[in-house]
């Protein structure tokens, strides 16, 4: 597990930083959000698929967290469940530190990036800020995106499942779910593309 984690961490960090460069040195975020802006509003965000993802898309990740908590509790009472103790603990810690602390408490609470719908050129009253530009803490909650981070939680199972085929299934599912939630939030003018990108980091 440690070998896989170290390699994946290095590769993931490299991809995260390289893919961030276009958003750091240009207004690509603004251009992508403007593409979904129609006649002073965001009608694409009202489509049933994006609404369904917004309302229910985090449910699989939350159920994974609840299931991990149940498995962790059961492992202290049933010897046969001890093998699930460490994986369950890893999932819970990832959920609490990732989507919980880093994304929703520290990121949203202190980075202060305005959402697309709050930016002047997209119908709001705030100045556009690139992903590398912190704003006033508590002023904007665009960075990073919360919903996708819960979807990306499934990627951690890649490091916990011993099955070679299953671990790639978990990785693929996590990437697809997280990205789908990110697209939904982009369409609803709640986040920029780079916000979603960093929520998976």
ChimeraX commands (.cxc) that place a marker at each C-alpha (Angstrom):
marker #1 position 0.00,0.00,0.00 radius 0.5
marker #1 position 2.80,2.43,0.93 radius 0.5
marker #1 position 4.59,1.89,-2.39 radius 0.5
marker #1 position 1.41,2.46,-4.40 radius 0.5
marker #1 position 0.52,5.51,-2.33 radius 0.5
marker #1 position 3.92,7.16,-2.71 radius 0.5
marker #1 position 3.96,6.67,-6.47 radius 0.5
marker #1 position 0.36,7.80,-6.91 radius 0.5
marker #1 position 0.90,10.81,-4.64 radius 0.5
marker #1 position 3.88,11.99,-6.66 radius 0.5
marker #1 position 2.13,11.50,-9.99 radius 0.5
marker #1 position -1.08,13.09,-8.72 radius 0.5
marker #1 position 0.73,16.12,-7.33 radius 0.5
marker #1 position 2.59,16.62,-10.58 radius 0.5
marker #1 position -0.61,16.44,-12.62 radius 0.5
marker #1 position -2.37,18.79,-10.20 radius 0.5
marker #1 position 0.33,21.45,-10.46 radius 0.5
marker #1 position 0.84,21.18,-14.21 radius 0.5
marker #1 position -2.88,21.28,-14.95 radius 0.5
marker #1 position -3.18,24.38,-12.76 radius 0.5
marker #1 position -0.75,26.45,-14.84 radius 0.5
marker #1 position -3.30,27.55,-17.49 radius 0.5
marker #1 position -5.60,28.79,-14.72 radius 0.5
marker #1 position -2.77,30.58,-12.92 radius 0.5
marker #1 position -1.38,32.46,-15.92 radius 0.5
marker #1 position -4.61,33.21,-17.81 radius 0.5
marker #1 position -8.31,33.88,-17.36 radius 0.5
marker #1 position -9.25,30.40,-18.58 radius 0.5
marker #1 position -11.54,29.93,-15.57 radius 0.5
marker #1 position -13.50,33.02,-16.52 radius 0.5
marker #1 position -13.74,31.99,-20.17 radius 0.5
marker #1 position -15.05,28.52,-19.31 radius 0.5
marker #1 position -17.68,29.91,-16.94 radius 0.5
marker #1 position -18.69,32.54,-19.50 radius 0.5
marker #1 position -19.39,29.74,-21.99 radius 0.5
marker #1 position -22.28,28.58,-19.77 radius 0.5
marker #1 position -23.58,32.12,-19.19 radius 0.5
marker #1 position -26.76,32.85,-21.16 radius 0.5
marker #1 position -28.70,36.13,-21.34 radius 0.5
marker #1 position -27.77,37.26,-17.88 radius 0.5
marker #1 position -28.31,33.87,-16.24 radius 0.5
marker #1 position -27.34,30.20,-16.01 radius 0.5
marker #1 position -30.20,28.20,-17.60 radius 0.5
marker #1 position -28.04,25.14,-18.23 radius 0.5
marker #1 position -27.72,24.69,-14.48 radius 0.5
marker #1 position -31.47,24.14,-14.19 radius 0.5
marker #1 position -31.45,20.93,-16.19 radius 0.5
marker #1 position -32.59,17.86,-14.28 radius 0.5
marker #1 position -29.23,16.04,-14.46 radius 0.5
marker #1 position -27.26,18.84,-12.81 radius 0.5
marker #1 position -29.97,19.37,-10.19 radius 0.5
marker #1 position -30.04,15.64,-9.40 radius 0.5
marker #1 position -26.26,15.55,-9.05 radius 0.5
marker #1 position -26.33,18.58,-6.77 radius 0.5
marker #1 position -29.02,17.09,-4.52 radius 0.5
marker #1 position -28.04,13.43,-4.49 radius 0.5
marker #1 position -24.54,13.17,-5.96 radius 0.5
marker #1 position -22.77,13.24,-2.61 radius 0.5
marker #1 position -24.94,10.43,-1.22 radius 0.5
marker #1 position -22.61,7.57,-2.33 radius 0.5
marker #1 position -19.65,9.21,-0.59 radius 0.5
marker #1 position -21.64,9.87,2.56 radius 0.5
marker #1 position -22.86,6.26,2.59 radius 0.5
marker #1 position -19.24,5.13,2.22 radius 0.5
marker #1 position -18.37,7.21,5.26 radius 0.5
marker #1 position -21.28,5.85,7.29 radius 0.5
marker #1 position -20.44,2.30,6.26 radius 0.5
marker #1 position -16.81,2.82,7.26 radius 0.5
marker #1 position -17.87,4.17,10.64 radius 0.5
marker #1 position -20.10,1.13,11.17 radius 0.5
marker #1 position -17.30,-1.24,10.13 radius 0.5
marker #1 position -14.85,0.50,12.45 radius 0.5
marker #1 position -17.25,0.20,15.38 radius 0.5
marker #1 position -18.00,-3.44,14.60 radius 0.5
marker #1 position -14.30,-4.28,14.41 radius 0.5
marker #1 position -13.97,-3.68,18.17 radius 0.5
marker #1 position -16.72,-6.16,18.99 radius 0.5
marker #1 position -16.35,-8.82,16.30 radius 0.5
marker #1 position -12.89,-10.37,15.83 radius 0.5
marker #1 position -13.78,-11.34,12.27 radius 0.5
marker #1 position -14.16,-7.64,11.41 radius 0.5
marker #1 position -10.70,-6.59,12.62 radius 0.5
marker #1 position -9.37,-6.84,9.08 radius 0.5
marker #1 position -11.65,-3.92,8.13 radius 0.5
marker #1 position -10.50,-1.66,10.95 radius 0.5
marker #1 position -7.58,-0.01,9.20 radius 0.5
marker #1 position -9.31,0.53,5.81 radius 0.5
marker #1 position -12.39,1.93,7.54 radius 0.5
marker #1 position -10.26,4.29,9.60 radius 0.5
marker #1 position -8.41,5.50,6.49 radius 0.5
marker #1 position -11.68,6.28,4.71 radius 0.5
marker #1 position -13.03,8.17,7.72 radius 0.5
marker #1 position -9.84,10.18,8.20 radius 0.5
marker #1 position -9.78,11.02,4.48 radius 0.5
marker #1 position -13.41,12.15,4.60 radius 0.5
marker #1 position -12.90,14.29,7.69 radius 0.5
marker #1 position -9.60,15.86,6.63 radius 0.5
marker #1 position -10.32,16.22,2.90 radius 0.5
marker #1 position -13.94,17.28,2.22 radius 0.5
marker #1 position -14.39,18.19,5.86 radius 0.5
marker #1 position -11.44,20.23,7.12 radius 0.5
marker #1 position -9.35,21.20,4.08 radius 0.5
marker #1 position -12.17,21.89,1.62 radius 0.5
marker #1 position -15.17,23.16,3.56 radius 0.5
marker #1 position -13.53,24.67,6.65 radius 0.5
marker #1 position -10.11,26.01,5.62 radius 0.5
marker #1 position -10.48,26.43,1.86 radius 0.5
marker #1 position -13.97,27.88,1.67 radius 0.5
marker #1 position -13.62,29.70,4.94 radius 0.5
marker #1 position -10.32,31.49,4.33 radius 0.5
marker #1 position -9.40,31.63,0.62 radius 0.5
marker #1 position -12.13,34.13,-0.17 radius 0.5
marker #1 position -12.61,33.47,-3.89 radius 0.5
marker #1 position -15.92,34.77,-5.32 radius 0.5
marker #1 position -18.16,32.31,-7.13 radius 0.5
marker #1 position -18.71,32.74,-10.89 radius 0.5
marker #1 position -22.19,34.18,-10.36 radius 0.5
marker #1 position -20.67,36.83,-8.07 radius 0.5
marker #1 position -18.11,38.07,-10.62 radius 0.5
marker #1 position -18.80,41.40,-12.37 radius 0.5
marker #1 position -18.51,40.12,-15.94 radius 0.5
marker #1 position -20.93,37.30,-15.15 radius 0.5
marker #1 position -23.66,39.37,-13.55 radius 0.5
marker #1 position -22.26,39.84,-10.05 radius 0.5
marker #1 position -20.50,42.61,-8.16 radius 0.5
marker #1 position -17.12,41.09,-7.27 radius 0.5
marker #1 position -13.78,41.23,-9.08 radius 0.5
marker #1 position -12.63,38.00,-10.70 radius 0.5
marker #1 position -9.76,36.28,-8.88 radius 0.5
marker #1 position -7.57,33.60,-10.36 radius 0.5
marker #1 position -7.14,30.40,-8.40 radius 0.5
marker #1 position -3.74,31.53,-7.09 radius 0.5
marker #1 position -5.08,34.84,-5.75 radius 0.5
marker #1 position -6.49,34.70,-2.21 radius 0.5
marker #1 position -9.25,37.13,-1.29 radius 0.5
marker #1 position -10.85,38.25,1.94 radius 0.5
marker #1 position -11.55,35.31,4.29 radius 0.5
marker #1 position -15.25,34.51,4.35 radius 0.5
marker #1 position -16.02,36.85,1.44 radius 0.5
marker #1 position -16.24,34.15,-1.24 radius 0.5
marker #1 position -16.63,30.39,-0.98 radius 0.5
marker #1 position -15.81,29.24,-4.48 radius 0.5
marker #1 position -12.44,27.60,-3.74 radius 0.5
marker #1 position -12.34,24.68,-3.54 radius 0.5
marker #1 position -15.50,22.86,-4.58 radius 0.5
marker #1 position -17.13,20.77,-1.87 radius 0.5
marker #1 position -19.43,18.40,-3.77 radius 0.5
marker #1 position -16.75,16.91,-6.06 radius 0.5
marker #1 position -14.43,16.29,-3.12 radius 0.5
marker #1 position -16.98,13.84,-1.68 radius 0.5
marker #1 position -17.17,12.04,-5.02 radius 0.5
marker #1 position -13.39,11.80,-5.29 radius 0.5
marker #1 position -13.39,10.08,-1.88 radius 0.5
marker #1 position -13.85,6.74,-3.66 radius 0.5
marker #1 position -10.38,7.09,-5.17 radius 0.5
marker #1 position -8.88,6.26,-1.77 radius 0.5
marker #1 position -10.23,2.71,-2.16 radius 0.5
marker #1 position -7.64,2.23,-4.88 radius 0.5
marker #1 position -5.04,2.01,-2.12 radius 0.5
marker #1 position -7.15,-0.11,0.22 radius 0.5
marker #1 position -8.61,-2.82,-2.02 radius 0.5
marker #1 position -6.29,-5.76,-2.65 radius 0.5
marker #1 position -8.07,-6.74,-5.86 radius 0.5
marker #1 position -6.13,-5.46,-8.87 radius 0.5
marker #1 position -9.23,-5.06,-11.02 radius 0.5
marker #1 position -11.45,-3.72,-8.26 radius 0.5
marker #1 position -9.00,-1.02,-7.23 radius 0.5
marker #1 position -9.09,0.43,-10.75 radius 0.5
marker #1 position -12.87,0.25,-10.74 radius 0.5
marker #1 position -12.91,2.31,-7.53 radius 0.5
marker #1 position -10.48,4.81,-9.01 radius 0.5
marker #1 position -12.54,5.16,-12.17 radius 0.5
marker #1 position -15.79,5.49,-10.25 radius 0.5
marker #1 position -14.33,8.15,-7.98 radius 0.5
marker #1 position -12.95,10.18,-10.88 radius 0.5
marker #1 position -16.19,9.96,-12.86 radius 0.5
marker #1 position -18.41,10.82,-9.89 radius 0.5
marker #1 position -16.22,13.67,-8.69 radius 0.5
marker #1 position -15.85,15.16,-12.16 radius 0.5
marker #1 position -19.59,14.85,-12.83 radius 0.5
marker #1 position -20.36,16.69,-9.61 radius 0.5
marker #1 position -17.82,19.32,-10.62 radius 0.5
marker #1 position -19.44,19.85,-14.02 radius 0.5
marker #1 position -22.81,20.21,-12.31 radius 0.5
marker #1 position -21.49,22.90,-9.98 radius 0.5
marker #1 position -19.79,24.67,-12.91 radius 0.5
marker #1 position -23.06,24.72,-14.83 radius 0.5
marker #1 position -24.82,26.15,-11.79 radius 0.5
marker #1 position -22.30,29.02,-11.57 radius 0.5
marker #1 position -21.25,27.88,-8.11 radius 0.5
marker #1 position -17.62,27.09,-8.94 radius 0.5
marker #1 position -14.88,27.65,-11.46 radius 0.5
marker #1 position -13.21,24.70,-13.18 radius 0.5
marker #1 position -10.01,25.11,-11.16 radius 0.5
marker #1 position -12.05,24.90,-7.94 radius 0.5
marker #1 position -13.16,21.43,-9.00 radius 0.5
marker #1 position -9.64,20.54,-10.12 radius 0.5
marker #1 position -8.21,21.33,-6.69 radius 0.5
marker #1 position -11.00,19.59,-4.80 radius 0.5
marker #1 position -9.66,16.35,-6.23 radius 0.5
marker #1 position -6.12,17.11,-5.11 radius 0.5
marker link #1:1,2 radius 0.2
marker link #1:2,3 radius 0.2
marker link #1:3,4 radius 0.2
marker link #1:4,5 radius 0.2
marker link #1:5,6 radius 0.2
marker link #1:6,7 radius 0.2
marker link #1:7,8 radius 0.2
marker link #1:8,9 radius 0.2
marker link #1:9,10 radius 0.2
marker link #1:10,11 radius 0.2
marker link #1:11,12 radius 0.2
marker link #1:12,13 radius 0.2
marker link #1:13,14 radius 0.2
marker link #1:14,15 radius 0.2
marker link #1:15,16 radius 0.2
marker link #1:16,17 radius 0.2
marker link #1:17,18 radius 0.2
marker link #1:18,19 radius 0.2
marker link #1:19,20 radius 0.2
marker link #1:20,21 radius 0.2
marker link #1:21,22 radius 0.2
marker link #1:22,23 radius 0.2
marker link #1:23,24 radius 0.2
marker link #1:24,25 radius 0.2
marker link #1:25,26 radius 0.2
marker link #1:26,27 radius 0.2
marker link #1:27,28 radius 0.2
marker link #1:28,29 radius 0.2
marker link #1:29,30 radius 0.2
marker link #1:30,31 radius 0.2
marker link #1:31,32 radius 0.2
marker link #1:32,33 radius 0.2
marker link #1:33,34 radius 0.2
marker link #1:34,35 radius 0.2
marker link #1:35,36 radius 0.2
marker link #1:36,37 radius 0.2
marker link #1:37,38 radius 0.2
marker link #1:38,39 radius 0.2
marker link #1:39,40 radius 0.2
marker link #1:40,41 radius 0.2
marker link #1:41,42 radius 0.2
marker link #1:42,43 radius 0.2
marker link #1:43,44 radius 0.2
marker link #1:44,45 radius 0.2
marker link #1:45,46 radius 0.2
marker link #1:46,47 radius 0.2
marker link #1:47,48 radius 0.2
marker link #1:48,49 radius 0.2
marker link #1:49,50 radius 0.2
marker link #1:50,51 radius 0.2
marker link #1:51,52 radius 0.2
marker link #1:52,53 radius 0.2
marker link #1:53,54 radius 0.2
marker link #1:54,55 radius 0.2
marker link #1:55,56 radius 0.2
marker link #1:56,57 radius 0.2
marker link #1:57,58 radius 0.2
marker link #1:58,59 radius 0.2
marker link #1:59,60 radius 0.2
marker link #1:60,61 radius 0.2
marker link #1:61,62 radius 0.2
marker link #1:62,63 radius 0.2
marker link #1:63,64 radius 0.2
marker link #1:64,65 radius 0.2
marker link #1:65,66 radius 0.2
marker link #1:66,67 radius 0.2
marker link #1:67,68 radius 0.2
marker link #1:68,69 radius 0.2
marker link #1:69,70 radius 0.2
marker link #1:70,71 radius 0.2
marker link #1:71,72 radius 0.2
marker link #1:72,73 radius 0.2
marker link #1:73,74 radius 0.2
marker link #1:74,75 radius 0.2
marker link #1:75,76 radius 0.2
marker link #1:76,77 radius 0.2
marker link #1:77,78 radius 0.2
marker link #1:78,79 radius 0.2
marker link #1:79,80 radius 0.2
marker link #1:80,81 radius 0.2
marker link #1:81,82 radius 0.2
marker link #1:82,83 radius 0.2
marker link #1:83,84 radius 0.2
marker link #1:84,85 radius 0.2
marker link #1:85,86 radius 0.2
marker link #1:86,87 radius 0.2
marker link #1:87,88 radius 0.2
marker link #1:88,89 radius 0.2
marker link #1:89,90 radius 0.2
marker link #1:90,91 radius 0.2
marker link #1:91,92 radius 0.2
marker link #1:92,93 radius 0.2
marker link #1:93,94 radius 0.2
marker link #1:94,95 radius 0.2
marker link #1:95,96 radius 0.2
marker link #1:96,97 radius 0.2
marker link #1:97,98 radius 0.2
marker link #1:98,99 radius 0.2
marker link #1:99,100 radius 0.2
marker link #1:100,101 radius 0.2
marker link #1:101,102 radius 0.2
marker link #1:102,103 radius 0.2
marker link #1:103,104 radius 0.2
marker link #1:104,105 radius 0.2
marker link #1:105,106 radius 0.2
marker link #1:106,107 radius 0.2
marker link #1:107,108 radius 0.2
marker link #1:108,109 radius 0.2
marker link #1:109,110 radius 0.2
marker link #1:110,111 radius 0.2
marker link #1:111,112 radius 0.2
marker link #1:112,113 radius 0.2
marker link #1:113,114 radius 0.2
marker link #1:114,115 radius 0.2
marker link #1:115,116 radius 0.2
marker link #1:116,117 radius 0.2
marker link #1:117,118 radius 0.2
marker link #1:118,119 radius 0.2
marker link #1:119,120 radius 0.2
marker link #1:120,121 radius 0.2
marker link #1:121,122 radius 0.2
marker link #1:122,123 radius 0.2
marker link #1:123,124 radius 0.2
marker link #1:124,125 radius 0.2
marker link #1:125,126 radius 0.2
marker link #1:126,127 radius 0.2
marker link #1:127,128 radius 0.2
marker link #1:128,129 radius 0.2
marker link #1:129,130 radius 0.2
marker link #1:130,131 radius 0.2
marker link #1:131,132 radius 0.2
marker link #1:132,133 radius 0.2
marker link #1:133,134 radius 0.2
marker link #1:134,135 radius 0.2
marker link #1:135,136 radius 0.2
marker link #1:136,137 radius 0.2
marker link #1:137,138 radius 0.2
marker link #1:138,139 radius 0.2
marker link #1:139,140 radius 0.2
marker link #1:140,141 radius 0.2
marker link #1:141,142 radius 0.2
marker link #1:142,143 radius 0.2
marker link #1:143,144 radius 0.2
marker link #1:144,145 radius 0.2
marker link #1:145,146 radius 0.2
marker link #1:146,147 radius 0.2
marker link #1:147,148 radius 0.2
marker link #1:148,149 radius 0.2
marker link #1:149,150 radius 0.2
marker link #1:150,151 radius 0.2
marker link #1:151,152 radius 0.2
marker link #1:152,153 radius 0.2
marker link #1:153,154 radius 0.2
marker link #1:154,155 radius 0.2
marker link #1:155,156 radius 0.2
marker link #1:156,157 radius 0.2
marker link #1:157,158 radius 0.2
marker link #1:158,159 radius 0.2
marker link #1:159,160 radius 0.2
marker link #1:160,161 radius 0.2
marker link #1:161,162 radius 0.2
marker link #1:162,163 radius 0.2
marker link #1:163,164 radius 0.2
marker link #1:164,165 radius 0.2
marker link #1:165,166 radius 0.2
marker link #1:166,167 radius 0.2
marker link #1:167,168 radius 0.2
marker link #1:168,169 radius 0.2
marker link #1:169,170 radius 0.2
marker link #1:170,171 radius 0.2
marker link #1:171,172 radius 0.2
marker link #1:172,173 radius 0.2
marker link #1:173,174 radius 0.2
marker link #1:174,175 radius 0.2
marker link #1:175,176 radius 0.2
marker link #1:176,177 radius 0.2
marker link #1:177,178 radius 0.2
marker link #1:178,179 radius 0.2
marker link #1:179,180 radius 0.2
marker link #1:180,181 radius 0.2
marker link #1:181,182 radius 0.2
marker link #1:182,183 radius 0.2
marker link #1:183,184 radius 0.2
marker link #1:184,185 radius 0.2
marker link #1:185,186 radius 0.2
marker link #1:186,187 radius 0.2
marker link #1:187,188 radius 0.2
marker link #1:188,189 radius 0.2
marker link #1:189,190 radius 0.2
marker link #1:190,191 radius 0.2
marker link #1:191,192 radius 0.2
marker link #1:192,193 radius 0.2
marker link #1:193,194 radius 0.2
marker link #1:194,195 radius 0.2
marker link #1:195,196 radius 0.2
marker link #1:196,197 radius 0.2
marker link #1:197,198 radius 0.2
marker link #1:198,199 radius 0.2
marker link #1:199,200 radius 0.2
marker link #1:200,201 radius 0.2
view
